[in-house]
Amino acid sequence: MSRDPYELLGVKKDATQKDIQSAFRKLAKKLHPDLNPGDKKAEERFKEISGAYEILGDEDKRGRFDRGEIDITGAEQAPRNYYRDYASAAGPGNPYQNSSGFADFGDSDDMFSSFFSRRSRGGEFRAHGQDRQFSMEVDFLDAVNGTKTQIRLPDGPALELQIPAGTRDGQTLRLKGKGDPGIGGGPSGDALVEIRVRPHRFYVRDGDDIRFDLPISLSEAVLGGKVRVPTPSGAVNLTLPPNSNTGKVLRLKGKGVAKRDGVAGDIYVTLKIVLPEAPDQQLTDFMTSWSPANPQDPRNNMGE
């Protein structure tokens, strides 16, 4: 094999390790002997790209190749060939010789260790299937509370997907073994499902907390009392202090989003006084005749 390993894999010399892995896997799927029975040309090309990946897929070997310390076969360059020649001349049993004829090169069974393994019989390569990327939308409350749903892969059956409580927008869930099938009996890849959470009509997530505006009537604001408040886990009673203004924030502890440690975040409720849509004559008459004991200007801090 005399060609450059970068040329064999079709990558540039500044390619990342991930680029090299992707290029090799793409070629391996196309040229693997299991997929091309009897095709000697494909078999030879597979051997070539396998040798190229054995060098470039290992960062240490790649660095040594780039520095000219080893060639594409993994053999040491001239300074260490002396020892190899010496080993051959010395005969069997010397410490520099091994069964493959390369004193300083590891057994080829460990190549592609991150993606390939030998079969127990026949010595054929097994390739791990590629992961597949998907995305799906879920409702806000389903993401907060958790749920089971189904996702249908483009070329496969519908699969059950567990949405854990507290799932965040953009979080990726893994379905093990539901990606592309492996080559030569290798394990299948995984399906990676990115979750997109639909906005809620009034809840807003803030980390593990939830915030929303709570409309209250004028009488509730003035007199205070208990009001029924919705939360993702069900309605609860909230105590309003008397004389509560719009903008006042009240906390419902532990009613927010579940955390991994089992403790939930909080809900922060911002009060918003809402007058009746239709005019209330009694309220109008009262406000007309009402003379407050302590008149105030709510805009006195706004300047002129």
C-alpha positions as semicolon CSV with decimal commas, in nm:
position;residue;x (nm);y (nm);z (nm)
1;M;0,000;0,000;0,000
2;S;0,167;0,316;-0,114
3;R;-0,108;0,575;-0,129
4;D;-0,149;0,847;0,131
5;P;-0,400;0,746;0,407
6;Y;-0,569;1,086;0,392
7;E;-0,622;1,034;0,018
8;L;-0,756;0,684;0,075
9;L;-1,020;0,809;0,319
10;G;-1,093;1,122;0,117
11;V;-1,018;1,369;0,396
12;K;-0,788;1,667;0,430
13;K;-0,480;1,663;0,652
14;D;-0,643;1,906;0,894
15;A;-0,954;1,687;0,931
16;T;-1,082;1,627;1,283
17;Q;-1,089;1,278;1,434
18;K;-1,467;1,286;1,400
19;D;-1,436;1,366;1,027
20;I;-1,196;1,074;0,985
21;Q;-1,428;0,836;1,170
22;S;-1,727;0,945;0,962
23;A;-1,536;0,910;0,634
24;F;-1,415;0,562;0,723
25;R;-1,755;0,438;0,838
26;K;-1,916;0,564;0,518
27;L;-1,660;0,384;0,302
28;A;-1,668;0,070;0,520
29;K;-2,043;0,035;0,477
30;K;-2,001;0,060;0,101
31;L;-1,698;-0,169;0,063
32;H;-1,735;-0,429;0,341
33;P;-1,685;-0,784;0,205
34;D;-2,013;-0,898;0,363
35;L;-2,195;-0,653;0,137
36;N;-1,984;-0,732;-0,172
37;P;-1,943;-1,111;-0,183
38;G;-1,697;-1,218;-0,451
39;D;-1,594;-0,862;-0,538
40;K;-1,214;-0,875;-0,512
41;K;-1,175;-0,507;-0,600
42;A;-1,407;-0,399;-0,317
43;E;-1,228;-0,638;-0,080
44;E;-0,893;-0,484;-0,170
45;R;-1,027;-0,132;-0,126
46;F;-1,170;-0,231;0,212
47;K;-0,827;-0,355;0,318
48;E;-0,673;-0,027;0,203
49;I;-0,915;0,198;0,390
50;S;-0,891;-0,027;0,696
51;G;-0,515;0,016;0,695
52;A;-0,552;0,391;0,647
53;Y;-0,796;0,415;0,935
54;E;-0,568;0,205;1,155
55;I;-0,317;0,489;1,124
56;L;-0,542;0,798;1,117
57;G;-0,808;0,669;1,356
58;D;-0,550;0,655;1,637
59;E;-0,436;1,005;1,733
60;D;-0,095;0,883;1,848
61;K;-0,028;0,685;1,529
62;R;-0,163;0,971;1,321
63;G;0,079;1,211;1,487
64;R;0,370;0,973;1,431
65;F;0,272;0,933;1,064
66;D;0,247;1,309;1,018
67;R;0,594;1,348;1,171
68;G;0,736;1,082;0,939
69;E;0,811;0,836;1,219
70;I;0,600;0,556;1,066
71;D;0,472;0,484;0,717
72;I;0,118;0,396;0,606
73;T;0,168;0,030;0,700
74;G;0,262;0,130;1,055
75;A;0,625;0,029;0,999
76;E;0,891;0,241;1,165
77;Q;1,092;0,457;0,933
78;A;1,465;0,402;0,872
79;P;1,607;0,470;1,223
80;R;1,412;0,176;1,370
81;N;1,432;-0,052;1,067
82;Y;1,782;-0,133;1,186
83;Y;1,637;-0,308;1,488
84;R;1,387;-0,493;1,277
85;D;1,658;-0,608;1,039
86;Y;1,870;-0,705;1,338
87;A;1,582;-0,909;1,472
88;S;1,541;-1,095;1,144
89;A;1,911;-1,176;1,131
90;A;1,920;-1,292;1,491
91;G;1,672;-1,573;1,429
92;P;1,369;-1,687;1,628
93;G;1,333;-1,626;1,998
94;N;1,495;-1,283;2,004
95;P;1,315;-1,003;2,195
96;Y;1,262;-0,786;1,888
97;Q;1,066;-1,038;1,683
98;N;0,694;-1,115;1,686
99;S;0,469;-1,337;1,479
100;S;0,359;-1,058;1,248
101;G;0,710;-0,964;1,149
102;F;0,685;-0,614;1,302
103;A;0,877;-0,579;1,625
104;D;0,736;-0,240;1,724
105;F;0,379;-0,261;1,592
106;G;0,086;-0,389;1,801
107;D;-0,135;-0,675;1,693
108;S;-0,389;-0,572;1,431
109;D;-0,675;-0,721;1,637
110;D;-0,702;-0,398;1,835
111;M;-0,752;-0,163;1,540
112;F;-1,074;0,027;1,521
113;S;-1,119;-0,044;1,891
114;S;-1,372;0,236;1,927
115;F;-1,598;0,109;1,648
116;F;-1,501;-0,247;1,551
117;S;-1,447;-0,583;1,714
118;R;-1,352;-0,925;1,579
119;R;-1,609;-1,198;1,545
120;S;-1,530;-1,507;1,745
121;R;-1,509;-1,705;1,420
122;G;-1,374;-1,611;1,079
123;G;-1,193;-1,293;1,183
124;E;-1,446;-1,069;1,006
125;F;-1,506;-0,711;1,111
126;R;-1,825;-0,599;1,280
127;A;-1,925;-0,235;1,246
128;H;-2,140;-0,052;1,501
129;G;-2,443;0,107;1,333
130;Q;-2,466;0,484;1,314
131;D;-2,689;0,683;1,548
132;R;-2,989;0,857;1,393
133;Q;-3,112;1,206;1,481
134;F;-3,480;1,293;1,522
135;S;-3,686;1,566;1,684
136;M;-4,037;1,584;1,824
137;E;-4,261;1,839;1,993
138;V;-4,425;1,780;2,332
139;D;-4,668;1,989;2,533
140;F;-4,535;2,204;2,816
141;L;-4,720;2,010;3,087
142;D;-4,603;1,674;2,948
143;A;-4,243;1,794;2,966
144;V;-4,288;1,916;3,324
145;N;-4,484;1,618;3,455
146;G;-4,341;1,344;3,233
147;T;-4,538;1,114;3,006
148;K;-4,519;0,820;2,767
149;T;-4,571;0,891;2,402
150;Q;-4,498;0,736;2,064
151;I;-4,260;0,843;1,792
152;R;-4,276;0,696;1,445
153;L;-3,940;0,670;1,271
154;P;-3,943;0,753;0,898
155;D;-3,865;0,396;0,791
156;G;-3,964;0,198;1,096
157;P;-4,242;0,115;1,341
158;A;-4,384;0,342;1,608
159;L;-4,172;0,333;1,923
160;E;-4,272;0,413;2,279
161;L;-4,075;0,703;2,424
162;Q;-4,061;0,789;2,793
163;I;-4,052;1,166;2,851
164;P;-3,898;1,207;3,200
165;A;-4,051;1,463;3,436
166;G;-3,862;1,790;3,408
167;T;-3,753;1,742;3,046
168;R;-3,613;2,067;2,905
169;D;-3,654;2,225;2,566
170;G;-3,366;2,103;2,346
171;Q;-3,291;1,798;2,562
172;T;-3,196;1,481;2,372
173;L;-3,339;1,142;2,469
174;R;-3,175;0,815;2,360
175;L;-3,350;0,504;2,229
176;K;-3,081;0,239;2,249
177;G;-3,045;0,011;1,949
178;K;-3,304;0,197;1,738
179;G;-3,056;0,359;1,497
180;D;-2,898;0,218;1,181
181;P;-2,825;-0,157;1,182
182;G;-2,465;-0,265;1,228
183;I;-2,248;-0,419;0,957
184;G;-2,151;-0,784;0,971
185;G;-2,370;-0,852;1,271
186;G;-2,244;-0,552;1,466
187;P;-2,470;-0,378;1,718
188;S;-2,723;-0,124;1,596
189;G;-2,680;0,245;1,665
190;D;-2,916;0,451;1,878
191;A;-3,201;0,687;1,795
192;L;-3,137;1,033;1,943
193;V;-3,459;1,231;1,985
194;E;-3,432;1,605;2,045
195;I;-3,729;1,737;2,243
196;R;-3,892;2,067;2,153
197;V;-4,132;2,191;2,421
198;R;-4,434;2,387;2,300
199;P;-4,495;2,718;2,482
200;H;-4,778;2,722;2,736
201;R;-5,050;2,983;2,717
202;F;-4,961;3,133;3,056
203;Y;-4,686;2,929;3,227
204;V;-4,326;3,033;3,159
205;R;-4,040;2,809;3,267
206;D;-3,741;2,969;3,441
207;G;-3,489;2,694;3,511
208;D;-3,667;2,467;3,757
209;D;-3,914;2,741;3,852
210;I;-4,237;2,841;3,680
211;R;-4,372;3,194;3,654
212;F;-4,711;3,324;3,549
213;D;-4,949;3,618;3,597
214;L;-5,256;3,559;3,814
215;P;-5,560;3,780;3,745
216;I;-5,742;3,887;4,064
217;S;-6,050;4,102;4,118
218;L;-6,046;4,442;4,284
219;S;-6,224;4,306;4,591
220;E;-5,971;4,020;4,622
221;A;-5,689;4,271;4,599
222;V;-5,838;4,495;4,868
223;L;-5,971;4,236;5,108
224;G;-5,730;3,947;5,048
225;G;-5,831;3,587;5,112
226;K;-5,780;3,249;4,954
227;V;-5,797;3,202;4,578
228;R;-5,775;2,883;4,369
229;V;-5,459;2,878;4,159
230;P;-5,370;2,635;3,877
231;T;-5,034;2,454;3,885
232;P;-4,889;2,184;3,652
233;S;-4,967;1,921;3,918
234;G;-5,318;2,046;4,000
235;A;-5,495;2,345;4,152
236;V;-5,401;2,468;4,500
237;N;-5,516;2,741;4,737
238;L;-5,311;3,061;4,754
239;T;-5,354;3,314;5,035
240;L;-5,368;3,676;4,913
241;P;-5,263;3,937;5,169
242;P;-5,507;4,229;5,202
243;N;-5,423;4,536;4,995
244;S;-5,230;4,338;4,731
245;N;-5,118;4,549;4,437
246;T;-5,067;4,450;4,076
247;G;-4,708;4,329;4,039
248;K;-4,684;4,170;4,383
249;V;-4,512;3,829;4,358
250;L;-4,615;3,533;4,573
251;R;-4,435;3,198;4,590
252;L;-4,575;2,847;4,587
253;K;-4,287;2,641;4,723
254;G;-4,214;2,304;4,565
255;K;-4,481;2,332;4,297
256;G;-4,242;2,394;4,008
257;V;-4,040;2,155;3,791
258;A;-3,908;1,830;3,936
259;K;-3,529;1,816;3,975
260;R;-3,307;1,509;3,950
261;D;-3,262;1,500;4,327
262;G;-3,640;1,471;4,366
263;V;-3,687;1,826;4,498
264;A;-3,907;2,046;4,280
265;G;-3,859;2,411;4,198
266;D;-4,109;2,682;4,293
267;I;-4,391;2,870;4,124
268;Y;-4,382;3,249;4,132
269;V;-4,722;3,412;4,088
270;T;-4,738;3,776;3,984
271;L;-5,069;3,939;4,078
272;K;-5,261;4,139;3,819
273;I;-5,575;4,331;3,920
274;V;-5,846;4,298;3,656
275;L;-6,160;4,514;3,658
276;P;-6,493;4,382;3,526
277;E;-6,522;4,398;3,147
278;A;-6,870;4,541;3,174
279;P;-6,911;4,864;3,379
280;D;-7,035;4,804;3,733
281;Q;-7,267;5,087;3,832
282;Q;-7,235;5,019;4,204
283;L;-6,854;5,032;4,177
284;T;-6,876;5,349;3,973
285;D;-7,110;5,512;4,226
286;F;-6,888;5,402;4,514
287;M;-6,572;5,538;4,355
288;T;-6,748;5,863;4,272
289;S;-6,858;5,918;4,632
290;W;-6,552;5,765;4,796
291;S;-6,317;6,003;4,972
292;P;-6,000;5,812;5,075
293;A;-5,865;5,882;5,423
294;N;-5,509;5,880;5,291
295;P;-5,508;6,014;4,936
296;Q;-5,209;5,899;4,728
297;D;-5,053;5,962;4,393
298;P;-4,936;5,621;4,257
299;R;-4,726;5,803;3,995
300;N;-4,539;6,036;4,227
301;N;-4,209;5,857;4,165
302;M;-4,227;5,885;3,788
303;G;-4,122;6,248;3,768
304;E;-4,286;6,516;3,562
